[in-house]
Amino acid sequence: MKKRKLGKTGWSISEIGYGGWGIGRTWWGATDDRESLAALRAAWDAGVNFYDTAYVYGDGHSEELMGRALKGKKAVIATKIPPKNQGWPADPATQAREAFPPEWITACTERSLKKLDREVIDLTQFHVWTDAWLADDGWKEAVSRLKASGKIRAFGVSINDHQPDSALKLVASGLVDTVQVIFNIFDQAPTEKLFPLCRKHKVGVIVRVPFDEGGLTGTLTKETRFEKGDFRAQYFRGDNLAKTVDRVENLKKFLGKDTRTVADLALKFTLSFDAVSTVIPGMRSARHVAANTKAAGRRLPAKTLGALKKHAWDRNFYGWWDD
Ligand SMILES: NC(=O)c1ccc[n+]([C@@H]2O[C@H](COP(=O)([O-])OP(=O)(O)OC[C@H]3O[C@@H](n4cnc5c(N)ncnc54)[C@H](OP(=O)(O)O)[C@@H]3O)[C@@H](O)[C@H]2O)c1
């Protein structure tokens, strides 16, 4: 498994990381814990040493599974603190102390440490962020105290869906070790300002949603129906699914002997950018782990990247919860 540096932490992390939302058993329909644990173990065996989770992925369920599967292993685990005011996405009109008051940051850290069954959290991320909160001292002092006491090793934020420029001031401030951002063939906006700035300030970049919630795996059809409890029935609502399938059809001309599937193309696309530290596909099965870990160490030729620019697609399917 090829490794990259996670910004100024200096940690060597696997190019393919593990996205832990789906295994939390909420939002993604029926999910079998035994299969999730097998997928986590398969990931470790394939050389994946970076794992992303969050308390809200099943009220700690995803964290618990990771803690169990990775017990005693030198994995780098990143989790997230939810906003206390339940403001998703972060609203610049709110105050930092409404979403991340110091005592909340500390209490959530303790809660996640228990769920993960670990002494220290490698990377703690605020689950939402707006640069409007940069001047507030409360969260900064809480994060500094947690670092000084050895409860967390590094700190970052997860950037609002499709708003890569909403954390530029934070990146330039030197206050974060990492940012997590949506980046895929459809949403290429982070290449414009965020990526160059992260490289300049040595901020690690964790790429989330590389498959556009499954669209960019090439396995969805216009007939696909999502089971009860799978949020993607909303994400791909109305004609969103048909439009996605048509767009993905146009990507098939990029497939060949080196890149056989759309999923492989989607992962290699993200890894073709130097600013990217790791990409964290969601994968609940060992089969998907085996397929996805093969993309490590591979980049797309510059000509293909140039041609893929035309396939960017500016839209926000999360709209029903972001509105
Ligand atoms: N606000 C935030 O901070 C935030 C928001 C969203 C996501 N995230 C993080 O980013 C991670 C990735 O995003 P995501 O999981 O939402 O979406 P994603 O990675 O874009 O897509 C996941 C979907 O792709 C499927 N898949 C994976 N590998 C495949 C393959 N080789 N062939 C066919 N299908 C494949 C998965 O199936 P199975 O699951 O059935 O294997 C799942 O349905 C999350 O797990 C989470 O850690 C963070």
The ligand as a MOL file (V3000), in Angstrom:
LIG
                    3D

  0  0  0     0  0            999 V3000
M  V30 BEGIN CTAB
M  V30 COUNTS 48 52 0 0 0
M  V30 BEGIN ATOM
M  V30 1 N -19.5390 15.6110 6.5650 0
M  V30 2 C -18.6390 14.6710 6.6400 0
M  V30 3 O -17.6800 14.7920 7.3700 0
M  V30 4 C -18.8000 13.4340 5.7960 0
M  V30 5 C -19.8980 13.2920 4.9420 0
M  V30 6 C -19.9600 12.1660 4.1220 0
M  V30 7 C -18.9450 11.2070 4.1860 0
M  V30 8 N -17.8930 11.3530 5.0510 0 CHG=1
M  V30 9 C -16.8050 10.3380 5.1460 0
M  V30 10 O -16.4150 9.9860 3.8080 0
M  V30 11 C -16.5590 8.5670 3.6310 0
M  V30 12 C -16.8610 8.2680 2.1850 0
M  V30 13 O -18.0830 8.8110 1.7720 0
M  V30 14 P -19.4060 7.9180 1.5970 0
M  V30 15 O -19.2020 6.5970 2.2480 0
M  V30 16 O -20.5360 8.7550 2.0520 0 CHG=-1
M  V30 17 O -19.5610 7.7800 0.0190 0
M  V30 18 P -18.6610 7.1850 -1.1560 0
M  V30 19 O -17.3590 6.7220 -0.6230 0
M  V30 20 O -18.6700 8.2090 -2.2440 0
M  V30 21 O -19.5470 5.9550 -1.6610 0
M  V30 22 C -19.8010 4.8430 -0.8470 0
M  V30 23 C -20.6400 3.8640 -1.6480 0
M  V30 24 O -19.8340 3.2460 -2.6820 0
M  V30 25 C -19.9730 1.8280 -2.6080 0
M  V30 26 N -18.7120 1.2140 -3.0590 0
M  V30 27 C -17.5010 1.2710 -2.4630 0
M  V30 28 N -16.5580 0.6460 -3.2050 0
M  V30 29 C -17.2030 0.1510 -4.2920 0
M  V30 30 C -16.7690 -0.5830 -5.4240 0
M  V30 31 N -15.4820 -0.9200 -5.5940 0
M  V30 32 N -17.6940 -0.9310 -6.3540 0
M  V30 33 C -19.0010 -0.5840 -6.2150 0
M  V30 34 N -19.4720 0.1310 -5.1600 0
M  V30 35 C -18.5750 0.5000 -4.1990 0
M  V30 36 C -20.2440 1.5550 -1.1450 0
M  V30 37 O -20.8430 0.2970 -1.0260 0
M  V30 38 P -20.7800 -0.5520 0.3760 0
M  V30 39 O -20.8240 0.4560 1.4800 0
M  V30 40 O -21.9680 -1.3880 0.3080 0
M  V30 41 O -19.4750 -1.3030 0.3640 0
M  V30 42 C -21.1830 2.7130 -0.8080 0
M  V30 43 O -22.4900 2.4060 -1.2780 0
M  V30 44 C -17.6670 8.2090 4.6260 0
M  V30 45 O -17.7470 6.8210 4.8790 0
M  V30 46 C -17.2560 9.0410 5.8190 0
M  V30 47 O -16.1650 8.4470 6.4890 0
M  V30 48 C -17.8010 12.4630 5.8480 0
M  V30 END ATOM
M  V30 BEGIN BOND
M  V30 1 1 1 2
M  V30 2 2 2 3
M  V30 3 1 2 4
M  V30 4 1 4 5
M  V30 5 2 4 48
M  V30 6 2 5 6
M  V30 7 1 6 7
M  V30 8 2 7 8
M  V30 9 1 8 9
M  V30 10 1 8 48
M  V30 11 1 9 10
M  V30 12 1 9 46
M  V30 13 1 10 11
M  V30 14 1 11 12
M  V30 15 1 11 44
M  V30 16 1 12 13
M  V30 17 1 13 14
M  V30 18 2 14 15
M  V30 19 1 14 16
M  V30 20 1 14 17
M  V30 21 1 17 18
M  V30 22 2 18 19
M  V30 23 1 18 20
M  V30 24 1 18 21
M  V30 25 1 21 22
M  V30 26 1 22 23
M  V30 27 1 23 24
M  V30 28 1 23 42
M  V30 29 1 24 25
M  V30 30 1 25 26
M  V30 31 1 25 36
M  V30 32 1 26 27
M  V30 33 1 26 35
M  V30 34 2 27 28
M  V30 35 1 28 29
M  V30 36 1 29 30
M  V30 37 2 29 35
M  V30 38 1 30 31
M  V30 39 2 30 32
M  V30 40 1 32 33
M  V30 41 2 33 34
M  V30 42 1 34 35
M  V30 43 1 36 37
M  V30 44 1 36 42
M  V30 45 1 37 38
M  V30 46 2 38 39
M  V30 47 1 38 40
M  V30 48 1 38 41
M  V30 49 1 42 43
M  V30 50 1 44 45
M  V30 51 1 44 46
M  V30 52 1 46 47
M  V30 END BOND
M  V30 END CTAB
M  END
